[in-house]
Amino acid sequence: MQILLRVYLPMAAPSVAAKTRLNTIRIWNELAGALGLTFDKAQTVTLAVAAYRGYA
């Protein structure tokens, strides 16, 4: 367990941070595309949640 916490976890931190940033960009782009291309009847899950919360 100590090897995992002291060796592998610190080595994996940069790749986890990069993946998190890339996923954030992908999710944001999907929302922007959905807002621009969908109508009231056709919505993605992201757009439906945004509309439910009052953002769209």
C-alpha positions as CSV (number, residue, x, y, z in Angstrom):
1,M,0.0,0.0,0.0
2,Q,2.9,2.4,0.8
3,I,4.4,1.7,-2.6
4,L,1.1,2.6,-4.2
5,L,0.8,5.9,-2.2
6,R,4.4,7.0,-2.4
7,V,5.5,5.9,-5.8
8,Y,2.6,5.2,-8.2
9,L,0.2,7.9,-7.1
10,P,2.7,10.8,-7.5
11,M,3.8,9.5,-10.9
12,A,0.2,9.3,-12.1
13,A,-0.9,12.7,-10.9
14,P,0.2,14.7,-14.0
15,S,-1.6,12.3,-16.3
16,V,-4.8,12.4,-14.2
17,A,-4.7,16.2,-14.3
18,A,-4.2,16.2,-18.0
19,K,-7.1,13.8,-18.6
20,T,-9.3,15.9,-16.3
21,R,-8.6,19.0,-18.3
22,L,-9.2,17.3,-21.6
23,N,-12.5,15.9,-20.4
24,T,-13.6,19.3,-19.2
25,I,-12.9,20.8,-22.6
26,R,-14.7,17.9,-24.3
27,I,-17.8,18.3,-22.1
28,W,-17.8,22.1,-22.6
29,N,-17.6,21.7,-26.4
30,E,-20.4,19.1,-26.4
31,L,-22.6,21.5,-24.5
32,A,-21.8,24.4,-26.9
33,G,-22.5,22.2,-29.9
34,A,-25.7,20.9,-28.5
35,L,-26.9,24.4,-27.7
36,G,-26.2,25.5,-31.3
37,L,-27.5,22.5,-33.2
38,T,-30.6,21.2,-31.3
39,F,-34.1,22.3,-31.2
40,D,-36.7,22.1,-28.4
41,K,-37.6,18.5,-29.3
42,A,-34.1,17.0,-29.7
43,Q,-31.8,17.5,-26.7
44,T,-28.7,15.8,-25.4
45,V,-28.6,14.9,-21.7
46,T,-26.2,17.8,-21.1
47,L,-28.5,20.3,-22.7
48,A,-31.6,18.9,-20.9
49,V,-29.7,19.3,-17.5
50,A,-28.7,22.8,-18.5
51,A,-32.3,23.7,-19.4
52,Y,-33.6,22.1,-16.2
53,R,-31.2,24.3,-14.1
54,G,-32.1,27.4,-16.1
55,Y,-28.9,28.0,-18.0
56,A,-30.4,27.4,-21.5
